[in-house]
């Protein structure tokens, strides 16, 4: 949450950004400020209470604050400007985000409120998935800021909990998830947090090595075992002694190699190609696949006995589209990482670009998100703001279709009306009567437009 506050405070230049979350009884369960400081503007507490109570955003300067009961103006805050927006989740006030400016910065404007309204839409799924009515999810304490699996959704918290539970055991772990969801990152996290972290972590992708060579790579070979075997070779499984062996895309393993792997898991012994003697192996096995192994078993492509040996402990990784509440945190993580690697100033996505990122389904998952961010940073050069024009055509479909759409008056008008009504409803706390009054429509006229656009 502090990361998001920093993004808001820098995108809308502020002296202080404050986030408060409330439970169903309107009690404060979570609070963060940025910059991280014990000093908080006393006036922000009053404006947050007023904004949440009235369920509407508030723009205030010193004169407004002085006129409100319960606020005593301070000489040091004479030129203070505050902007507060209530957070509404499932039609319930869930808190507020408040920005403060001291003298030296211009007062907040309606344009700043529009931008803050967008950020609140991005916060909604994070609050809904990462926090319950009783406060922050206790599993969030397990998250590591340096971990690309960072997130506050229930799915991310569950994965972190499972990692903590399995990290010190020697039982095989089976990780299932779509391509690009971070299965190897989970395997590495299990190794680095577990009792075997002092040993090696050896990873091999079964689909990346031709089957005739894979047996030699995994189990090793003796000199003269086949043409080109000029010396003894230690297999990757042996090299994992004392550590963790990660077998990625195990669903692509051939049936003969599956039989050898099954024997290894049962006996903890291997036999190099071309040798008769066996060798003891002490390695923790973690495997992963993006295939439906049960379907492969039905087709006769995978041994059922090996499947049950591998999946003693199972971690299922949901695709990114099912944990959108983590998306903003991942975007911020990768922006910070790649800006540092490229030795360039910190960059941020514009509100419209962030909206497109949030709405995209990410079929390539975290890997696709990484590639998208890297590409944007390359094309923006030293610009600190990444606009929607820099996004790929997949993420921003209007990038290619906008020329023709821009000349269709009726389509453009309908798109504008829908977005305008969305923002207006959000701004006035989904109070339709107040929204109609503020935007200059009758209630019947507003209801007619809402029905037209299925809002």
Secondary structure, DSSP 8 states (H G I E B T S, - for coil): -HHHHHHHHHHTT-SEEEEEEE-TTS-EEEEEEES--S---HHHHHHHHHHHHHTS-EEEEHHHHHHSTT----GGGTT-EEEEEEEEETTEEEEEEEEEE-TTS----HHHHHHHHHHHHHHHHHHHHHEETTEE-GGGGG--TT-TT---SHHHHHHHHHHHHHTT--S-EEEEE-TTS-HHHHHHHHHHHSTTTTS-EEEEEGGGS-HHHHHHHHHEE-TTSSTT--S-EE-HHHHTTTSEEEEETGGG--HHHHHHHHHHHHHSEE--BT--S-EE---EEEEEESS-HHHHHHTTSS-HHHHHHHTSEEEEE--GGG-GGGHHHHHHHHHHHHHHHTT----EE-HHHHHHHHHS--TTHHHHHHHHHHHHHHHTTT-SEE-GGGS-TTT-THHHHHHHHTT-HHHHHHHHHHHHHHHHHHHTTT-HHHHHHHHT--HHHHHHHHHHTT-
